[in-house]
Structures are given as structure tokens and as C-alpha cells.
């Protein structure tokens, strides 16, 4: 039976599954609760209880990270052939969304780790199994930015460099390090004249963390810099950055790579926005403001803003489920994705991230001076969502690229 909708081909991932035709299947994409989503829902109170500690520590607290690790959330995209769950993108979306409602930083780390587990699909099965171990426990951090240099050496590559934004590095087992290949002191170039980039997987105990993470938002992500100093990386633990994945399942489809990769990024932003709306609804029953004794819930302006924000988030989320769900059904049916299907998938994601910012801004301002207090979650949601949209998945230029596809013009940036 083919994999359809957001449904995995492995039914063990799903706790609730209804019978029916195509319309029932689409309805179930949002109503059925896979086990890993149910686990994220159960973890949410623990995440909320730890969010002040996460801000103070500037990382996910170790005890909470251990619970998320045990749930398999940090390796949702790890291939099944390597012991991973190979979670479909819209199920991964729902997991990250639930965690992000509770705390944007915890959701962000789950999103980043999920994306990095996708990259393991570019390695041979045996190597991926070695990285993950038995039972599988792949926890990655790192950077796609080419912060390092690599030289060929007997058995592999000697690597040195410095990378930034290594979210979740304190909890990671492997660092994903993008390097420029060198010939002596000269960067090796492609036929097009660009540097040749190679990804290296370096064990956590071979890197040095540099404490740089003093930031406005996403303080709890621990996105520190790190350095590698003349470490030998075996050839098998590396891949050219433009090599196609070794895995052949729909999750690793090269044409849909960026859609699958960045679906959890939209979930993080939308989860933060939903958490902000819920926060306003909660304080509106007890809080007034400096200029008026009327409760927030009784004010027409607040009523209008929360309704607008709710509609914004629901509409953006529905667009993601429609576009990414349609693409996923086609992939699972063995279809080659069309340019338009890819454009709609990617457009839905960047749209969701920017709409999340708009929704949070509405409820933040509707709350008045209440929104600025650190004792209430709104100010953190405001800071976090404005950082979340700075992620590569949210580049405003993607609207232009999607528009080119819709007008029959080929974009120049990759993944379209």
C-alpha cells in the first residue's frame, strides 16, 4: 500500500488511524495523533516549566534534553535503514510545533537537530549506522556555512576552522562541519568557479565550544560558535555538499530536499505564534493596563487583534499542510515533483514564517504594557519569533523565487 498524505509507510509510527478514502485521509493528516506527536504534547508542560532555566543557562537544560532524546525527537529525519524513524515532514512539523508552543528555543533545537539528521541520508548506510549507534541515538549540531578548510590526507581529510550558530551543541554527539576543499593555500574550485564544499562529520569531543551566545532572542538554544583544530576526518564520514543523498525514500528526494528540510522551520515559527496567542488569551482574563481598569478580554481592540492573529496562524498553517501534504502524497506515489509543486511547498513555508511574525506582533501590541514583562511569555515569544524568521528558510528573496516559477522563469538560487 503506498504511503499517502503525511502518513508514514511504517504504520507503527501512528497511534490513531482511521479508515476511509482520500478525503478521510486528508482529514486525518491533522486529526490523527502519531505516537511521537503525543509524546511532544506530554512533554509540553515540562518544557514550559524549564523555559526560565533554559534562558538562564542559554541552552536546553540537560534533564529536559535527555527526555527529548529518549523520545527520538532529535533524530526524526534519520533514515530507517540506520535505525531512525524516517518521520514524514508533516508529522515532524507537528512535533516541533507542539514544543515551540511551550518554548521557542526548545522547538528550535528540535527543528535544527531534525534537519541535521536529514543530512545523514547523504552517507552510506554503514557509516550512518556507526554515527547513530545501536539503538539509534543521532544528535547533531553544526553549520552549513563553510567556516572550515579541509585538506586531503591519508585516509581522509584534515580539518580546521570555526563555525557559528551551532544550536544544541551542548547536547550533540556529532558536529556537521561544512568546509572549503583546499589545494595547499588555494581553494579548490568547481567548473563554475565556485569553491568546492565538503561536509564533514566530527565527533563532539573533537571540537571546542566558544561562548558567543549573548543574544536578543532564542537565548535557550545554546547556538554557540565552535572550532576544530587539525582533526583527521575519515573519508567515509564526509560528502560533497552537492552530492545527492544515498537514501532513495521520499523524505530524501533531491528535488523536494528543501521543502522537507525546512518544513519544521515553519512549524517552529507557527508554534511560537500559537503560544503567543494562547498567552494573550490567558492573561486577558486577569490583566488590565496602566491606562484602564478594564480587563483585556473586554476591550474591542484586543478582541479584534487576537481574532486577526488566530486567523493568520490558522490560514498559514493550512497552506503548509495543503502544499507540503500534496507534494508528499506525490512523492510517496513515486511521482516526479513539478516545478509548481516545489514552489508551492517552499512558498508555504516562507509565508508561514513571516505570517507568524505578523501574528505575534498583533498580540504583543494588543497586550499593551503587559507584554514587556519577563514574567509573562509574550515578550519571549516576541523576541524568539523575530529571530526565527532570520533563519535561511525565511529569506524574503524566496517570495521572488516562487514568483519566478509561477511566471515560468527559472530562479537562480538552488532548490527550485
HELIX and SHEET records of a PDB file:
HELIX    1   1 UNK A   11  UNK A   13  5                                   3    
HELIX    2   2 UNK A   22  UNK A   31  1                                  10    
HELIX    3   3 UNK A   35  UNK A   57  1                                  23    
HELIX    4   4 UNK A   62  UNK A   70  1                                   9    
HELIX    5   5 UNK A   73  UNK A   75  5                                   3    
HELIX    6   6 UNK A   80  UNK A   82  5                                   3    
HELIX    7   7 UNK A   89  UNK A  102  1                                  14    
HELIX    8   8 UNK A  104  UNK A  119  1                                  16    
HELIX    9   9 UNK A  120  UNK A  122  5                                   3    
HELIX   10  10 UNK A  125  UNK A  132  1                                   8    
HELIX   11  11 UNK A  169  UNK A  171  5                                   3    
HELIX   12  12 UNK A  204  UNK A  206  5                                   3    
HELIX   13  13 UNK A  219  UNK A  221  5                                   3    
HELIX   14  14 UNK A  235  UNK A  237  5                                   3    
HELIX   15  15 UNK A  250  UNK A  252  5                                   3    
HELIX   16  16 UNK A  254  UNK A  256  5                                   3    
HELIX   17  17 UNK A  257  UNK A  283  1                                  27    
HELIX   18  18 UNK A  296  UNK A  298  5                                   3    
HELIX   19  19 UNK A  300  UNK A  332  1                                  33    
HELIX   20  20 UNK A  339  UNK A  366  1                                  28    
HELIX   21  21 UNK A  368  UNK A  372  5                                   5    
HELIX   22  22 UNK A  377  UNK A  388  1                                  12    
HELIX   23  23 UNK A  392  UNK A  394  5                                   3    
HELIX   24  24 UNK A  397  UNK A  406  1                                  10    
SHEET    1   A 6 UNK A 186  UNK A 187  0                                        
SHEET    2   A 6 UNK A 174  UNK A 183 -1                                        
SHEET    3   A 6 UNK A 140  UNK A 153  1                                        
SHEET    4   A 6 UNK A 156  UNK A 166 -1                                        
SHEET    5   A 6 UNK A 224  UNK A 234 -1                                        
SHEET    6   A 6 UNK A 208  UNK A 210 -1                                        
SHEET    1   B 4 UNK A 186  UNK A 187  0                                        
SHEET    2   B 4 UNK A 174  UNK A 183 -1                                        
SHEET    3   B 4 UNK A 197  UNK A 203 -1                                        
SHEET    4   B 4 UNK A 238  UNK A 240 -1                                        
END                                                                             
